[in-house]
Amino acid sequence: MNNTMPNWLIKRADLTPRRTALIFGDKSWSFEEMLIIVKETAGKLAALSIGERSRVAILMGNRPETIFIIHGLQQIGAETVFLNTRLAPDEWAFQLTDCQADILLYENRFEQSVSQLPVKTVCIDDLPEERIEAKIQEVFGLEDVCSIMYTSGTTGKPKGVLQTYGNHWWSATSSALNIGLQEDDMWLCTVPLYHISGFSILLRSVIYGIPVLLMEKFDERSVNDLLSSGKVTIMSAVSSMLIRMLSELGDGTYHPNFRCMLLGGGPAPRPLLETCKRKNIPVYQTYGMTETVSQIVTLSPEDSLDKLGSAGKPLFPFQLKIMADGRETNPLEAGEIFVKGPNITPGYLNREDANRDSFHDGWFATGDIGYLDEEGYVFVLDRRSDLIISGGENIYPAEIEEVLLAHPSVVEAGVTGVEDEKWGKVPYAFFVACDDIPEEELIDFCRKKLASYKVPKKFIRIQELPKNGANKLVRRELIQYAK
């Protein structure tokens, strides 16, 4: 069995050298031009004694140099450790120590923050001018580690997720088999490159031969202008981003060329999906995680309206089942989501206990709760760790958040469980609103749509919901606003 594949960037530059690879601001690079820069970068990296199997951490934002360095590291066979730029130095220090990084490459804006980190650090502005002849990887081993990304750490310390070239290949292939490829496709990347959503866009660009339009940071007005121009055909987003886009868009809609909004980051609120349906915005809800190297379930285009609220079915060639009490569940019965396929991580770095807990006969236990309907469509309810058990009843925060977001004055909402002497835990709701809303009004609003035990015991208005680097709600941090 052949477990290697030609170097992706070299192969792409040979096949379609003059196609646009990257757009950033008013600059663009073809695949041929990018390969030239990447090989020069690889030579500079090699001058730092970086080579095959080196473990290199990067602390960089969305900019062309980040892409050139990522590809440069792949050319010389190094493993890239992606650090979230929004974390604190102590959090970076833990991850660098945990993965035993050989070196950290960083942008100069992090100069002071990295000074005390337990690893050799080099600013990318100070890469050696003298470059050596780097040993370029003519082929990629599909079982070789390409990248390491740390989970957001919803429970305990973050874990380093190993991601192989084979994982990335199958992730890209399955996505193309689902949404297809068109000659004029262009993928807008506003999500962080250090997140699997952003990094997977970068690799799909090279595998598919389509351009990435990279933005330094998400800005709803700029994104709306691009989606209305007809240039961009695909975009990845999470619900909080789409909510801001729709608010800024007003009564408008997008150009017909825009054919796919991949919406991930957790269950999408039904009111949001219904708004997109009215505006003919092609939203395809997806489900995936760092461990599945991006999406593993996506709603097929022909089902996007009939199965509103579903994440879809497992992409080809992946598998999914729901387990409860050691057995597969019946349709509509909730349980833990298990997945299987060649996109699944081979395991967590230095976490044998987590590997034992997560992998069962080739299946990966996601820690997410969901169910299958009678036709096999997946509905994701919540993270198991976010589940609120109140008086013996299971309460899913996402269900309450969905109801709150249907209120015309609520812009964002988050729900978490708070300790209660009588019930064990009770739900508290935290929300961002565009005007003042009496608590009684929200209580009455929820009572019409929720069982009494699901109605939040307290509603707290805040300025901004806590989110991680991927713009996803971090429910465990809501508790700080309850005091």
ABEGO torsion letter per residue (X at the ends): XBABBBBAAAAAAAABAABBABBBEABBBBAAAAAAAAAAAAAAAAAAGBBBGBBBBBBBBBBAAAAAAAAAAAAAGBBBBBBBAABBAAAAAAAAAAAGBABBBBBAAAAAAAAABBBBBBBAAABBABBBBBBBBABBBAABBABBBBBAGABEBBBBBBBBAAAAAAAAAAAAAAAEBBAABBBBBABBAABAAAAAAAAAAAAAGBBBBBBABBBAAAAAAAAAAGABABBBBBAAAAAAAAAAAEABBBBAABABBBBBGEBBBAAAAAAAAAAGBBBBBBBBBAAAGEBABBBBAAAAAAABGBAEBBBOABBBBBBBGGBBBBBGBBBBBBBBEAABBAEBBGBAAAAAAABBGGBBBAGBBBBBBAAGBBBBABBAAABBBBGGBBBBAAAAAAAAAABAABABBBBBBBBBAAAGBBBBBBBBBABBBBAAAAAAAAAAABBAAABBABBBBBABBBBBAAGBBBAAAAAAAAX
